[in-house]
Amino acid sequence: MAKLLSCVLGPRLYKIYRERDSERAPSSVPGTPTSVTNPHSSSWDTYYQPRALEKHADSILALASVFWSISYYSSPFAFFYLYRKGYLSLSKVVPFSHYAGTLLLLLAGVACLRGIGRWTNPQYRQFITILEATHRNHSAENKRQLANYNFDFRSWPVDFHWEEPSSRKESRGGPSRRGVALLRPEPLHRGTADTFLNRVKKLPCQITSYLVAHTLGRRMLYPGSVYLLQKALMPVLLQGQARLVEECHGRRAKLLACDGNEIDTMFVDRRGTAEPQGQKLVICCEGNAGFYEVGCVSTPLEAGYSVLGWNHPGFAGSTGVPFPQNEANAMDVVVQFAIHRLGFQPQDIILYAWSIGGFTATWAAMSYPDISAVILDASFDDLVPLALKVMPDSWRGLVTRTVRQHLNLNNAEQLCRYQGPVLLIRRTRDEIITTTVPEDIMSNRGNDLLLKLLQHRYPRVMAEEGLRVVRQWLEASSQLEEGEDMSADGRRQLALFLAQKHLNNFEATHCTPLPAQNFQMPWHL
């Protein structure tokens, strides 16, 4: 009976990873995901096959989940409509609650039928036995066996905790439960007395900004966190994860951040290969609709590096919502995991970010200054100009206030606090981070990111002449003390040299995957 209850309450099982070493002796569980891949088998051939009862019950519950998600997003409009029609009176609400209760009982019955279907399937019973054993005892053998299964990540045991003593031993002023430190925007009206009356006057605007950020704003900024999109992408994500585990020998792990969010990660270790770049770890930060299963991790993988991919809070297996504070908290525990559990020194870690992932990459570079290098692909300097581009001009004040208070992705400000090697990759036909049209390359916010970095690092070189020549041929570099006693012509030449060393053009649109040959280490002295 206890096993039946476990099957009723257990997670959904998606896939049993194939045995990848044909010479391995048969065992009671499938082969470990770190064995050798059989090239003749397919990543699709070992999907878990549920029995008919479980399959149909799962379909009903999945459909109910989709309807619930649609109802959640449309609830403000539905509430307004019901109120206008007079359906929110007590005489109408009571019968509706009876219908809702009946529906919940029916769904509970369907869940029980699904549990019975799982209980009759020996594959699921074996899986649930291994999962329960791993929760009781986090031994290496139990984790090895559990790694052979792909299932609902909410039930995956935590592999690394932000408070582990070894993870904070060498950190300086580590995070609290409130989160890691972020750079805060300056007040819009400096010098104004923050009196009680002024606070009251600002309250309606602050409430409006909060509501916009937590409803429309967050979902526009991070569409990958929308449940319906994730549901539509599920088959693609499962296939991508199977490729990373079965073909690249990837190891999945759950990290617990300081805010309580669980972060889904995938690590591919190349240190045991003949490739010298395998000794370096590339931490990949995905875009606003990117997942490590199908995202930018493929570029450093093809280039032979060890790779650590992770999903934003609220994306796929990661919990939470992707606000800047949660993003930085997640990045902090990812870096700590790389250093203290995977065994990489900061000098052997490279931060690689695509698009909006530049925020977490620049935060990590600012917070861990010994990081080896930073590569930003199709990223931008600040979110405000891009937000103003897609919103009505009459909303300018509201948009600026909302971004600064709740969605402040200040990439340039953070990057300027990192003194190591930096490479920017600018997409010449980028349609996302341009403020006009893709053909207007001067409106690409990657240009502004470069200029702010150069002006911060080389203020003497980037005087009026230097700034003008860099605008003509945009690219960037690392900090020098040159330029004090240099002629105007010499400053122009040096400014252009610095730009060419730190910004590469890539003839592509925003979402085109970066080829491995374009993944180059930044120039440094």
Disulfide bonds with the S-S distance in Angstrom:
none
